[in-house]
Amino acid sequence: MRPFPKIHDWYIGRVVLSTVLLTWAVLIGMDAIVSGLLNEMSDVGTGNYDAMAAATNVAFTMPRRAYMLFPNAAVIGVLLGLGQLAASSELTVLRAVGLSRRRISVSVILALTVLTALMVVNGETLAPWGQRRADTLKAAAKSKDVIVAQYSGLWAREGDIFLNAQTGMERSEGDRQWLQLNDVRLFELASDGRLVSITHAGSAEHREGEWLLRDVQRTRFDAKSVTRTEANEERWASKLDAAALAANTRDLWRPRYMTAANLRDGIEYRRRNGLESSEFEEHYWYRWFYPLNVLVLCLLAVPFAFGSLRSGGAGKRLFLGIVFSLGFWLVQTQFVRMAGVFKFDYRVAYLLPAAIMLGLTLWMFKRKSG
């Protein structure tokens, strides 16, 4: 019995991977310049944030950009690669030696599975790490009193008091909006560097120019004693810049840039505390359906290589790739938004468009076989 994969799998895979990688490189480069570097230049000059820091920031985000752009690059690359084989009549030769359309599709999927698996790993490791490093670098350069630490949350300073918050969000009720930080600790130091007190608050809300601390526990260190006090609520008349904290809160806890494990923890935390978790659920299930979306999109592109693309040019193939990738994401995005509004399972919202596309692919195969 001949080994699997066979020689035609290697040949088709090599052609498809070369076009996918080339398309991917072009998309990443354009995105890094247009939505990355040019966008960061608007912040250059704020604090110590200079052009070199902006370039470093964009460099750290490259793994995340590669992850986000890979599905589009894959479908466009598959169309270009198979179109190249069709234009040179190589697909006709492969069909003549007995390869069916489905078998050629398997060769394409085998090649893309490797890259898809690498992107899944990247999405859980390098991409969130790089984005966190980029956010930390930017926050530290723009403000000397606020910094985003990779593992210990948000840090800020006012005089001799250091604030640390593990999570945070911007909340609203009617016309009112405020910043809420959760699991907050305040470290008060004396002028000689001695620790004076540690205050722990379940939450801190910035309202009307001051902070409202809830579920407060304070430990004060005197020369020869330690005292502990508790209070349900306490006001802290601080001039700490809530706008700067809010900006860095958005950077630190953006669900779309978290790992699946962090998203799962965020969902559990919000459910325990009666908070809205739909945004975290949306991005959590997106991670799980990411490889399925990529492979379904690329399968949908395969039937066109046996029809009109044989006589079409690269521009036509590129146009169709963009249309199908954008169309699929638009349909799926609408289903996901509906899941958030009507409160049905996000797994249904991600699975249904993929199933529709897969059914359309099978129908197109049968139609072209007829």
Residue frames relative to the residue before (quaternion, step in Angstrom):
aa qw qx qy qz dx dy dz
M 1.0000 0.0000 0.0000 0.0000 0.00 0.00 0.00
R 0.4445 -0.7108 0.4746 0.2684 3.60 -0.85 0.93
P 0.5583 -0.6384 0.4128 0.3321 3.57 -1.04 0.75
F 0.2408 -0.7394 0.6124 0.1421 3.55 -1.32 0.47
P 0.4994 -0.2085 -0.8346 0.1032 1.61 -1.69 1.85
K 0.4862 -0.6738 0.4912 0.2615 3.51 -1.24 0.59
I 0.7394 -0.4448 0.2714 0.4263 3.56 -1.32 0.20
H 0.6494 0.5090 -0.3368 0.4536 3.61 1.02 -0.68
D 0.5774 0.5625 -0.3774 0.4558 3.60 1.17 -0.52
W 0.6589 0.5020 -0.3057 0.4695 3.57 0.94 -0.88
Y 0.6722 0.5022 -0.3123 0.4454 3.59 0.93 -0.86
I 0.6720 0.4764 -0.2982 0.4823 3.59 0.86 -0.94
G 0.6463 0.5330 -0.3148 0.4462 3.56 0.98 -0.88
R 0.6500 0.5204 -0.3244 0.4488 3.59 0.97 -0.83
V 0.6673 0.4963 -0.3043 0.4645 3.59 0.92 -0.88
V 0.6814 0.4893 -0.2907 0.4601 3.57 0.86 -0.98
L 0.6676 0.5024 -0.3131 0.4515 3.61 0.87 -0.89
S 0.6410 0.5292 -0.3416 0.4385 3.59 0.97 -0.77
T 0.6931 0.4557 -0.2881 0.4785 3.60 0.92 -0.82
V 0.6210 0.5304 -0.3421 0.4648 3.59 1.07 -0.69
L 0.6760 0.4932 -0.3009 0.4573 3.59 0.87 -0.92
L 0.6435 0.5144 -0.3231 0.4657 3.59 1.00 -0.79
T 0.6582 0.4989 -0.3029 0.4756 3.59 0.93 -0.91
W 0.6371 0.5453 -0.3051 0.4513 3.55 0.99 -0.93
A 0.6614 0.5081 -0.3058 0.4592 3.59 0.91 -0.91
V 0.6547 0.5095 -0.3157 0.4606 3.59 0.97 -0.85
L 0.6723 0.4996 -0.2958 0.4593 3.60 0.90 -0.92
I 0.6577 0.5011 -0.3149 0.4661 3.59 0.93 -0.86
G 0.6593 0.5158 -0.3134 0.4483 3.57 0.94 -0.88
M 0.6611 0.4968 -0.3066 0.4713 3.58 0.94 -0.87
D 0.6694 0.5010 -0.3023 0.4578 3.58 0.93 -0.89
A 0.6472 0.5262 -0.3203 0.4490 3.59 0.99 -0.85
I 0.6974 0.4560 -0.2767 0.4786 3.60 1.01 -0.76
V 0.7470 0.4348 -0.2372 0.4434 3.58 0.71 -1.13
S 0.8095 0.2454 -0.1299 0.5172 3.59 0.63 -1.09
G 0.6679 0.4881 -0.3035 0.4729 3.56 1.27 -0.12
L 0.8140 0.3013 -0.1641 0.4687 3.53 0.09 -1.32
L 0.6743 0.4883 -0.3111 0.4583 3.60 0.84 -0.90
N 0.6487 0.5103 -0.3162 0.4678 3.57 1.04 -0.73
E 0.6667 0.5019 -0.3033 0.4600 3.59 0.98 -0.81
M 0.5814 0.6076 -0.3784 0.3868 3.60 1.09 -0.59
S 0.5890 0.5791 -0.3749 0.4209 3.61 1.16 -0.48
D 0.7009 0.4385 -0.2661 0.4956 3.61 1.21 -0.42
V 0.4623 0.6780 -0.4546 0.3462 3.58 1.26 -0.13
G 0.7237 0.3783 -0.3077 0.4883 3.56 -0.86 0.99
T 0.5913 0.5388 -0.3704 0.4721 3.58 1.27 -0.19
G 0.8137 -0.0189 -0.0373 0.5798 3.56 -0.49 1.18
N 0.7488 -0.3281 0.2828 0.5017 3.56 -0.81 -1.05
Y 0.4202 0.7149 -0.4600 0.3174 3.59 1.25 0.33
D 0.0102 0.8251 -0.5609 0.0664 3.58 -0.22 1.31
A 0.7555 -0.3926 0.2676 0.4511 3.58 -1.31 -0.03
M 0.6397 0.5202 -0.3330 0.4575 3.60 1.01 -0.76
A 0.6415 0.5117 -0.3206 0.4731 3.58 1.01 -0.79
A 0.6342 0.5280 -0.3273 0.4604 3.59 1.04 -0.77
A 0.6592 0.4973 -0.3066 0.4734 3.60 0.95 -0.86
T 0.6404 0.5142 -0.3177 0.4739 3.59 1.02 -0.80
N 0.6113 0.5563 -0.3345 0.4528 3.56 1.04 -0.82
V 0.6799 0.4807 -0.2867 0.4737 3.60 0.87 -0.97
A 0.6261 0.5474 -0.3379 0.4407 3.59 1.01 -0.78
F 0.6563 0.5101 -0.3096 0.4618 3.58 1.00 -0.80
T 0.6942 0.4809 -0.2819 0.4553 3.61 1.12 -0.59
M 0.4249 0.7379 -0.4521 0.2656 3.61 1.23 -0.11
P 0.6462 0.4968 -0.3590 0.4547 3.69 0.86 -0.70
R 0.6444 0.5099 -0.3258 0.4675 3.60 1.01 -0.74
R 0.6482 0.5067 -0.3190 0.4705 3.60 0.98 -0.79
A 0.6269 0.5330 -0.3351 0.4590 3.59 1.01 -0.77
Y 0.6515 0.5196 -0.3073 0.4595 3.58 0.99 -0.86
M 0.7063 0.4744 -0.2718 0.4497 3.58 0.84 -0.96
L 0.7421 0.4303 -0.2231 0.4629 3.60 1.00 -0.80
F 0.4829 0.7084 -0.4266 0.2882 3.60 1.18 -0.33
P 0.6437 0.5191 -0.3674 0.4258 3.70 0.82 -0.74
N 0.6693 0.4833 -0.3061 0.4740 3.60 0.92 -0.84
A 0.6485 0.5143 -0.3141 0.4651 3.57 0.98 -0.85
A 0.6425 0.5456 -0.3273 0.4271 3.58 1.00 -0.81
V 0.7142 0.4464 -0.2842 0.4582 3.59 0.77 -0.97
I 0.6503 0.4946 -0.3250 0.4763 3.61 0.99 -0.76
G 0.6551 0.5192 -0.3079 0.4544 3.59 0.99 -0.85
V 0.6337 0.5221 -0.3314 0.4648 3.60 1.02 -0.77
L 0.6513 0.5141 -0.3146 0.4611 3.58 0.95 -0.86
L 0.6798 0.4799 -0.2943 0.4700 3.57 0.92 -0.89
G 0.6688 0.5156 -0.3056 0.4398 3.59 0.95 -0.88
L 0.7025 0.4332 -0.2705 0.4957 3.57 0.85 -0.94
G 0.6026 0.5452 -0.3585 0.4595 3.58 1.11 -0.60
Q 0.6197 0.5362 -0.3320 0.4672 3.57 1.08 -0.72
L 0.6673 0.4837 -0.2991 0.4810 3.58 0.99 -0.85
A 0.6517 0.5129 -0.3202 0.4579 3.58 1.03 -0.76
A 0.6542 0.5304 -0.3159 0.4368 3.59 0.95 -0.87
S 0.7251 0.3990 -0.2367 0.5090 3.59 1.09 -0.66
S 0.5008 -0.6930 0.3832 0.3495 3.59 1.36 0.26
E 0.3965 0.7273 -0.4799 0.2891 3.60 1.21 0.26
L 0.6070 0.5316 -0.3663 0.4635 3.59 1.08 -0.57
T 0.6173 0.5422 -0.3389 0.4584 3.58 1.06 -0.73
V 0.6463 0.5133 -0.3111 0.4711 3.57 1.00 -0.84
L 0.6504 0.5131 -0.3167 0.4620 3.59 0.94 -0.88
R 0.6410 0.5029 -0.3237 0.4811 3.58 1.04 -0.75
A 0.6486 0.5439 -0.3184 0.4268 3.58 1.01 -0.82
V 0.7001 0.4441 -0.2801 0.4838 3.60 1.08 -0.62
G 0.7102 -0.5183 0.2422 0.4103 3.56 1.23 0.34
L 0.5123 0.6385 -0.4367 0.3730 3.61 1.21 0.13
S 0.3249 -0.7452 0.5501 0.1909 3.57 -0.82 0.99
R 0.6686 -0.4750 0.3769 0.4304 3.54 -1.30 0.20
R 0.6461 0.5210 -0.3243 0.4538 3.59 0.97 -0.80
R 0.6571 0.5060 -0.3236 0.4554 3.58 0.99 -0.78
I 0.6279 0.5095 -0.3339 0.4845 3.60 1.05 -0.67
S 0.6159 0.5426 -0.3384 0.4601 3.57 1.09 -0.74
V 0.6198 0.5365 -0.3375 0.4627 3.58 1.05 -0.75
S 0.6323 0.5291 -0.3332 0.4574 3.60 0.99 -0.77
V 0.6459 0.5130 -0.3157 0.4691 3.58 1.00 -0.81
I 0.6825 0.4914 -0.2903 0.4565 3.58 0.87 -0.97
L 0.6078 0.5537 -0.3560 0.4442 3.59 1.04 -0.73
A 0.6698 0.4965 -0.3005 0.4632 3.57 0.94 -0.89
L 0.7189 0.4583 -0.2599 0.4535 3.59 0.88 -0.92
T 0.5430 0.6322 -0.4030 0.3781 3.59 1.15 -0.49
V 0.6244 0.5479 -0.3431 0.4384 3.58 1.01 -0.77
L 0.6956 0.4582 -0.2745 0.4804 3.58 0.84 -1.00
T 0.6311 0.5372 -0.3356 0.4478 3.59 1.00 -0.79
A 0.6472 0.5129 -0.3167 0.4665 3.58 0.96 -0.85
L 0.6414 0.5173 -0.3225 0.4659 3.58 1.00 -0.82
M 0.6700 0.4940 -0.3031 0.4640 3.60 1.00 -0.77
V 0.5966 0.5407 -0.3652 0.4673 3.60 1.09 -0.58
V 0.6579 0.4861 -0.3026 0.4892 3.58 0.97 -0.86
N 0.6368 0.5330 -0.3179 0.4575 3.56 0.99 -0.87
G 0.6625 0.5299 -0.3009 0.4356 3.59 0.99 -0.85
E 0.7222 0.4028 -0.2400 0.5085 3.57 1.22 -0.43
T 0.7573 0.3504 -0.1942 0.5158 3.60 1.21 -0.21
L 0.8220 0.2786 -0.1504 0.4734 3.58 0.04 -1.28
A 0.6597 0.5427 -0.3262 0.4048 3.61 0.86 -0.92
P 0.7205 0.4000 -0.2818 0.4914 3.68 0.71 -0.88
W 0.6139 0.5448 -0.3543 0.4482 3.60 1.06 -0.68
G 0.6810 0.4875 -0.2896 0.4633 3.58 0.89 -0.94
Q 0.6519 0.5084 -0.3214 0.4619 3.58 0.96 -0.81
R 0.6424 0.5129 -0.3216 0.4699 3.58 1.02 -0.79
R 0.6434 0.5090 -0.3248 0.4707 3.58 0.97 -0.78
A 0.6387 0.5245 -0.3234 0.4609 3.59 1.00 -0.82
D 0.6729 0.4892 -0.2967 0.4688 3.59 0.92 -0.89
T 0.6390 0.5267 -0.3226 0.4585 3.58 1.03 -0.81
L 0.6528 0.5179 -0.3099 0.4578 3.57 0.93 -0.93
K 0.6891 0.4906 -0.2865 0.4499 3.57 0.86 -0.95
A 0.6650 0.5060 -0.3075 0.4551 3.58 0.92 -0.89
A 0.6765 0.4950 -0.2979 0.4566 3.58 0.93 -0.88
A 0.6808 0.4907 -0.2948 0.4570 3.59 1.03 -0.75
K 0.7067 0.4791 -0.2710 0.4445 3.60 1.00 -0.78
S 0.8109 0.1286 -0.0509 0.5686 3.61 1.05 -0.65
K 0.3550 -0.7540 0.5150 0.2005 3.57 -0.80 1.00
D 0.7051 0.4626 -0.2589 0.4709 3.59 1.25 -0.36
V 0.7402 0.3196 -0.1989 0.5571 3.61 1.27 -0.19
I 0.0753 0.7870 -0.6090 0.0634 3.56 -0.95 0.87
V 0.2935 -0.7348 0.5875 0.1694 3.55 -1.11 0.75
A 0.1750 -0.7968 0.5728 0.0799 3.57 -0.55 1.17
Q 0.5926 -0.6388 0.3601 0.3332 3.55 -0.97 0.86
Y 0.8214 0.2214 -0.1021 0.5156 3.60 0.87 -0.86
S 0.7500 0.4090 -0.2213 0.4704 3.63 1.13 -0.42
G 0.6401 -0.5881 0.3270 0.3707 3.59 1.13 0.48
L 0.7371 -0.3977 0.3349 0.4317 3.52 -1.26 -0.65
W 0.0900 -0.7822 0.6160 0.0237 3.56 -0.95 0.97
A 0.0569 0.7762 -0.6259 0.0502 3.55 -1.07 0.82
R 0.2175 -0.7840 0.5729 0.0993 3.55 -1.22 0.53
E 0.0388 0.7480 -0.6625 -0.0015 3.51 -1.21 0.74
G 0.8190 -0.0900 0.0125 0.5666 3.55 -0.32 1.25
D 0.7952 -0.2407 0.2184 0.5119 3.56 -0.72 -1.13
I 0.6197 0.5259 -0.3503 0.4655 3.61 1.23 0.22
F 0.1559 -0.7754 0.6095 0.0535 3.54 -0.91 1.06
L 0.1900 -0.7875 0.5810 0.0789 3.57 -0.85 1.03
N 0.0281 -0.7670 0.6409 0.0109 3.54 -1.10 0.84
A 0.0120 -0.7875 0.6156 -0.0254 3.59 -0.86 1.03
Q 0.4003 -0.7414 0.4906 0.2221 3.57 -0.89 0.94
T 0.7929 0.0008 0.0064 0.6094 3.58 1.03 -0.77
G 0.0040 0.8089 -0.5878 0.0099 3.57 -1.24 0.28
M 0.0323 -0.7907 0.6114 0.0016 3.54 -1.27 0.39
E 0.3948 -0.6548 0.5779 0.2852 3.52 -1.32 0.34
R 0.1132 -0.8175 0.5646 0.0132 3.57 -0.70 1.14
S 0.1104 -0.7898 0.6008 0.0549 3.56 -1.23 0.44
E 0.0122 -0.7601 0.6497 -0.0013 3.52 -1.27 0.56
G 0.7961 -0.0403 -0.0168 0.6036 3.58 -0.23 1.24
D 0.7906 -0.2381 0.2163 0.5211 3.55 -0.76 -1.11
R 0.6004 0.5822 -0.3524 0.4200 3.58 1.27 -0.16
Q 0.0474 -0.7753 0.6297 0.0109 3.54 -1.08 0.83
W 0.0732 0.7987 -0.5942 0.0596 3.56 -1.03 0.71
L 0.4559 -0.6577 0.5354 0.2702 3.51 -1.34 0.41
Q 0.0724 -0.7881 0.6106 0.0275 3.57 -0.92 0.95
L 0.1251 -0.7638 0.6312 0.0503 3.55 -0.89 1.03
N 0.2114 -0.7942 0.5620 0.0932 3.57 -0.99 0.85
D 0.8264 0.1490 -0.1543 0.5207 3.54 -1.22 0.68
V 0.1813 0.8295 -0.4878 0.2029 3.53 0.77 1.22
R 0.0595 -0.7702 0.6341 0.0352 3.54 -1.12 0.79
L 0.1503 -0.7686 0.6185 0.0638 3.55 -1.03 0.93
F 0.1272 -0.7860 0.6039 0.0357 3.56 -0.72 1.13
E 0.1200 -0.8021 0.5840 0.0346 3.58 -0.58 1.18
L 0.1230 -0.8045 0.5806 0.0252 3.57 -0.78 1.10
A 0.4413 -0.6553 0.5422 0.2862 3.55 -1.20 0.62
S 0.6974 -0.4794 0.3258 0.4215 3.57 -1.28 0.24
D 0.6923 0.4553 -0.2780 0.4859 3.60 1.16 -0.52
G 0.6216 -0.5741 0.3316 0.4172 3.61 1.29 0.18
R 0.4915 0.6631 -0.4339 0.3612 3.60 1.27 -0.02
L 0.4651 -0.6710 0.5032 0.2833 3.57 -1.04 0.80
V 0.2379 -0.7990 0.5414 0.1096 3.57 -0.60 1.15
S 0.7977 -0.1546 0.1320 0.5677 3.60 0.86 -0.93
I 0.2015 -0.7224 0.6445 0.1488 3.51 -1.38 0.39
T 0.0812 -0.7971 0.5982 0.0106 3.57 -0.74 1.08
H 0.1034 -0.7822 0.6129 0.0433 3.55 -0.85 1.01
A 0.0235 -0.7883 0.6147 -0.0135 3.57 -0.90 0.97
G 0.5212 -0.6414 0.4623 0.3214 3.55 -0.98 0.83
S 0.7835 -0.0815 0.0613 0.6130 3.56 1.10 -0.73
A 0.1492 -0.7524 0.6340 0.0986 3.54 -1.31 0.44
E 0.0915 -0.8078 0.5822 0.0116 3.59 -0.68 1.13
H 0.2880 -0.7545 0.5661 0.1654 3.56 -0.88 0.97
R 0.1312 0.7944 -0.5702 0.1634 3.56 -0.35 1.32
E 0.8713 -0.0208 -0.0101 0.4903 3.54 -0.99 0.97
G 0.7650 -0.4312 0.2028 0.4332 3.54 0.81 1.04
E 0.7518 0.2730 -0.2104 0.5622 3.61 1.21 0.15
W 0.4852 -0.6669 0.4936 0.2759 3.53 -1.31 0.32
L 0.1955 -0.7500 0.6221 0.1107 3.56 -1.04 0.87
L 0.1644 -0.7970 0.5786 0.0552 3.55 -0.52 1.25
R 0.1364 -0.7927 0.5914 0.0574 3.58 -0.94 0.90
D 0.8305 0.1256 -0.1349 0.5256 3.56 -1.18 0.74
V 0.1503 0.8448 -0.4875 0.1615 3.53 0.79 1.16
Q 0.0038 -0.7536 0.6572 -0.0108 3.54 -1.05 0.90
R 0.0401 -0.8213 0.5687 -0.0229 3.58 -0.60 1.15
T 0.1232 -0.7595 0.6366 0.0521 3.54 -1.01 0.94
R 0.0983 -0.8081 0.5806 0.0127 3.56 -0.63 1.19
F 0.2396 -0.7792 0.5707 0.0985 3.55 -0.93 1.03
D 0.1012 -0.7871 0.6076 0.0317 3.58 -0.47 1.23
A 0.7571 -0.3930 0.2544 0.4557 3.55 -1.30 0.05
K 0.8330 0.1059 -0.0201 0.5426 3.59 0.90 -0.94
S 0.7623 0.2976 -0.1833 0.5447 3.60 1.19 0.24
V 0.2439 -0.7267 0.6229 0.1566 3.51 -1.39 0.34
T 0.0751 -0.8045 0.5888 0.0196 3.59 -0.76 1.01
R 0.1765 -0.7823 0.5937 0.0660 3.52 -1.15 0.76
T 0.0150 -0.7989 0.6008 -0.0251 3.58 -0.86 0.98
E 0.1737 -0.7767 0.5986 0.0912 3.55 -1.25 0.53
A 0.0226 0.7821 -0.6223 0.0240 3.56 -1.19 0.59
N 0.5153 -0.6433 0.4689 0.3176 3.58 -1.09 0.71
E 0.7934 -0.0085 0.0383 0.6074 3.55 1.04 -0.88
E 0.0317 0.7839 -0.6191 0.0360 3.52 -1.17 0.61
R 0.3055 -0.7563 0.5515 0.1749 3.57 -0.97 0.84
W 0.1429 -0.7741 0.6147 0.0495 3.53 -1.06 0.88
A 0.2301 -0.7937 0.5538 0.1024 3.55 -0.39 1.28
S 0.1835 0.7950 -0.5426 0.1997 3.54 0.26 1.34
K 0.3305 -0.7324 0.5637 0.1914 3.55 -1.14 0.66
L 0.2620 0.7800 -0.5217 0.2254 3.57 1.22 0.43
D 0.4948 -0.6979 0.4428 0.2684 3.57 -0.82 1.06
A 0.2688 -0.7928 0.5290 0.1391 3.57 -0.23 1.29
A 0.6110 0.5610 -0.3587 0.4281 3.62 1.07 -0.67
A 0.6592 0.4926 -0.3072 0.4778 3.58 0.98 -0.84
L 0.6385 0.5165 -0.3233 0.4702 3.58 1.02 -0.78
A 0.6482 0.5248 -0.3177 0.4510 3.58 0.97 -0.86
A 0.6409 0.5279 -0.3219 0.4550 3.58 0.98 -0.86
N 0.7139 0.4359 -0.2592 0.4829 3.56 0.92 -0.88
T 0.5558 0.5726 -0.3867 0.4623 3.57 1.23 -0.41
R 0.6436 0.5077 -0.3189 0.4757 3.58 0.99 -0.83
D 0.6596 0.5054 -0.3124 0.4603 3.61 0.99 -0.77
L 0.7190 0.4897 -0.2630 0.4173 3.55 0.88 -1.00
W 0.8195 0.2343 -0.0904 0.5152 3.58 0.90 -0.90
R 0.2542 0.7478 -0.5653 0.2377 3.58 0.84 0.96
P 0.4225 -0.7489 0.4427 0.2544 3.62 -0.41 1.17
R 0.6419 0.5597 -0.3474 0.3923 3.62 0.95 -0.78
Y 0.7281 0.4011 -0.2407 0.5010 3.60 1.19 -0.39
M 0.5195 0.6369 -0.4189 0.3860 3.60 1.23 0.24
T 0.5322 -0.5774 0.4969 0.3693 3.54 -1.31 0.24
A 0.6562 -0.5052 0.3730 0.4184 3.58 -1.25 0.33
A 0.6353 0.5305 -0.3341 0.4509 3.60 1.02 -0.76
N 0.6668 0.4870 -0.3005 0.4775 3.60 0.96 -0.83
L 0.6295 0.5259 -0.3305 0.4668 3.56 1.05 -0.73
R 0.6446 0.5127 -0.3204 0.4680 3.59 0.97 -0.82
D 0.6466 0.5024 -0.3173 0.4784 3.59 0.98 -0.81
G 0.6454 0.5247 -0.3193 0.4541 3.59 1.02 -0.80
I 0.6311 0.5266 -0.3268 0.4665 3.58 1.04 -0.79
E 0.6742 0.4921 -0.2968 0.4640 3.58 0.89 -0.94
Y 0.6361 0.5312 -0.3283 0.4533 3.58 0.98 -0.83
R 0.7026 0.4699 -0.2797 0.4553 3.60 0.83 -0.94
R 0.6364 0.5128 -0.3376 0.4671 3.57 1.03 -0.67
R 0.6405 0.5242 -0.3297 0.4542 3.60 0.99 -0.77
N 0.7707 0.3583 -0.1761 0.4967 3.57 1.03 -0.80
G 0.5288 -0.6774 0.3882 0.3329 3.58 1.25 0.34
L 0.4666 0.6763 -0.4401 0.3623 3.60 1.14 0.63
E 0.6114 -0.5579 0.4214 0.3707 3.55 -1.26 0.43
S 0.0856 -0.8302 0.5508 0.0063 3.59 -0.74 1.06
S 0.3712 0.7789 -0.4618 0.2054 3.60 1.24 0.02
E 0.6403 0.5271 -0.3432 0.4411 3.61 0.97 -0.77
F 0.6530 0.4980 -0.3093 0.4795 3.58 1.03 -0.78
E 0.6460 0.5125 -0.3250 0.4630 3.62 0.98 -0.78
E 0.6143 0.5653 -0.3426 0.4309 3.57 1.00 -0.83
H 0.7426 0.4015 -0.2312 0.4836 3.58 0.77 -1.01
Y 0.5770 0.5770 -0.3780 0.4374 3.61 1.14 -0.52
W 0.7318 0.4079 -0.2509 0.4849 3.58 0.80 -0.95
Y 0.5302 0.5931 -0.4169 0.4397 3.58 1.20 -0.39
R 0.6348 0.5364 -0.3384 0.4413 3.60 0.95 -0.82
W 0.6834 0.4930 -0.2956 0.4501 3.57 0.94 -0.85
F 0.7438 0.4000 -0.2199 0.4882 3.61 0.99 -0.78
Y 0.3804 0.7524 -0.4656 0.2690 3.60 1.27 -0.04
P 0.7152 0.4292 -0.3032 0.4608 3.70 0.64 -0.91
L 0.6250 0.5319 -0.3482 0.4529 3.61 1.02 -0.71
N 0.6413 0.5301 -0.3267 0.4484 3.59 0.95 -0.85
V 0.6505 0.5227 -0.3190 0.4492 3.59 0.92 -0.90
L 0.7201 0.4574 -0.2660 0.4488 3.58 0.74 -1.03
V 0.6334 0.5196 -0.3385 0.4628 3.61 1.03 -0.72
L 0.6309 0.5362 -0.3275 0.4552 3.58 0.98 -0.85
C 0.6978 0.4708 -0.2766 0.4636 3.56 0.87 -0.94
L 0.6050 0.5397 -0.3556 0.4650 3.61 1.06 -0.64
L 0.6396 0.5376 -0.3245 0.4434 3.57 1.01 -0.81
A 0.6622 0.5223 -0.3062 0.4416 3.58 1.11 -0.65
V 0.5725 0.6565 -0.3715 0.3213 3.58 1.10 -0.68
P 0.6724 0.5180 -0.3506 0.3958 3.69 0.69 -0.87
F 0.6268 0.5634 -0.3541 0.4053 3.60 1.05 -0.61
A 0.5789 0.5925 -0.3823 0.4094 3.58 1.17 -0.42
F 0.6980 0.4612 -0.2711 0.4759 3.59 1.21 -0.44
G 0.7106 0.4298 -0.2598 0.4928 3.55 1.27 -0.08
S 0.8758 0.0319 -0.0023 0.4815 3.49 -0.73 -1.14
L 0.5997 0.5897 -0.3808 0.3842 3.58 1.09 -0.50
R 0.5307 0.6405 -0.4205 0.3624 3.59 1.18 -0.40
S 0.7713 0.3032 -0.1714 0.5327 3.55 1.07 -0.72
G 0.5692 0.6051 -0.3778 0.4089 3.60 1.28 -0.06
G 0.4949 -0.6615 0.4798 0.2954 3.51 -1.28 0.39
A 0.7235 -0.4231 0.3147 0.4456 3.53 -1.36 0.01
G 0.6134 0.5647 -0.3522 0.4252 3.59 1.06 -0.72
K 0.6547 0.5089 -0.3090 0.4658 3.57 1.00 -0.83
R 0.6555 0.5047 -0.3128 0.4666 3.58 0.96 -0.85
L 0.6481 0.5130 -0.3171 0.4649 3.56 0.98 -0.84
F 0.6408 0.5278 -0.3230 0.4544 3.58 0.96 -0.85
L 0.6706 0.4913 -0.3028 0.4660 3.58 0.89 -0.92
G 0.6225 0.5471 -0.3389 0.4455 3.58 1.02 -0.76
I 0.6659 0.4918 -0.2957 0.4767 3.55 0.94 -0.91
V 0.6484 0.5298 -0.3185 0.4444 3.59 0.95 -0.92
F 0.7180 0.4513 -0.2702 0.4558 3.58 0.81 -0.96
S 0.6569 0.4969 -0.3285 0.4622 3.60 0.94 -0.76
L 0.6739 0.4741 -0.2968 0.4827 3.58 0.93 -0.88
G 0.6407 0.5386 -0.3286 0.4375 3.58 0.97 -0.82
F 0.6631 0.5013 -0.3059 0.4641 3.55 0.92 -0.91
W 0.6928 0.4703 -0.2959 0.4597 3.59 0.83 -0.93
L 0.6235 0.5320 -0.3502 0.4534 3.60 1.04 -0.66
V 0.6547 0.5027 -0.3107 0.4713 3.58 0.94 -0.90
Q 0.6883 0.4762 -0.2923 0.4627 3.56 0.85 -0.94
T 0.6234 0.5417 -0.3404 0.4495 3.59 1.02 -0.77
Q 0.6521 0.5099 -0.3197 0.4611 3.58 0.97 -0.79
F 0.6343 0.5133 -0.3283 0.4758 3.58 1.01 -0.76
V 0.6552 0.5108 -0.3116 0.4613 3.58 0.97 -0.85
R 0.6456 0.5066 -0.3197 0.4736 3.58 0.99 -0.82
M 0.6355 0.5208 -0.3251 0.4683 3.58 1.03 -0.76
A 0.6189 0.5371 -0.3433 0.4588 3.58 1.06 -0.73
G 0.6583 0.5048 -0.3097 0.4646 3.58 1.04 -0.76
V 0.6924 0.4760 -0.2767 0.4664 3.58 1.02 -0.82
F 0.7920 0.3196 -0.1533 0.4971 3.58 0.80 -1.02
K 0.4194 -0.7663 0.4200 0.2459 3.58 1.34 0.20
F 0.4362 0.6354 -0.5375 0.3423 3.59 0.73 1.01
D 0.7362 -0.4758 0.2656 0.4013 3.53 -1.28 0.46
Y 0.4612 -0.6904 0.4865 0.2721 3.59 -0.87 0.97
R 0.5714 0.5912 -0.3908 0.4139 3.58 1.12 -0.49
V 0.6261 0.5164 -0.3288 0.4829 3.58 1.09 -0.69
A 0.6528 0.5346 -0.3102 0.4380 3.57 0.98 -0.90
Y 0.7066 0.4286 -0.2687 0.4949 3.60 1.02 -0.70
L 0.6918 0.5040 -0.2895 0.4285 3.59 0.98 -0.80
L 0.6482 0.5711 -0.3335 0.3773 3.59 0.91 -0.88
P 0.6770 0.4581 -0.3253 0.4753 3.68 0.80 -0.82
A 0.6296 0.5266 -0.3401 0.4589 3.60 1.04 -0.73
A 0.6532 0.5052 -0.3146 0.4681 3.59 0.99 -0.81
I 0.6274 0.5294 -0.3319 0.4647 3.59 1.03 -0.77
M 0.6700 0.4952 -0.2940 0.4684 3.57 0.93 -0.91
L 0.6430 0.5137 -0.3238 0.4667 3.58 1.01 -0.78
G 0.6408 0.5104 -0.3190 0.4766 3.59 1.02 -0.78
L 0.6345 0.5243 -0.3226 0.4673 3.58 1.04 -0.79
T 0.6297 0.5358 -0.3268 0.4578 3.57 1.03 -0.78
L 0.6649 0.4968 -0.3023 0.4688 3.60 0.89 -0.93
W 0.6355 0.5234 -0.3257 0.4649 3.58 1.02 -0.80
M 0.6626 0.5017 -0.3075 0.4634 3.59 0.94 -0.85
F 0.6170 0.5318 -0.3509 0.4619 3.61 1.03 -0.70
K 0.6779 0.4838 -0.2960 0.4678 3.58 0.89 -0.94
R 0.6448 0.5373 -0.3210 0.4389 3.58 1.00 -0.84
K 0.7122 0.4377 -0.2636 0.4813 3.56 0.95 -0.86
S 0.6128 0.5361 -0.3548 0.4595 3.57 1.25 -0.34
G 0.6393 0.5646 -0.3174 0.4145 3.53 1.26 -0.55
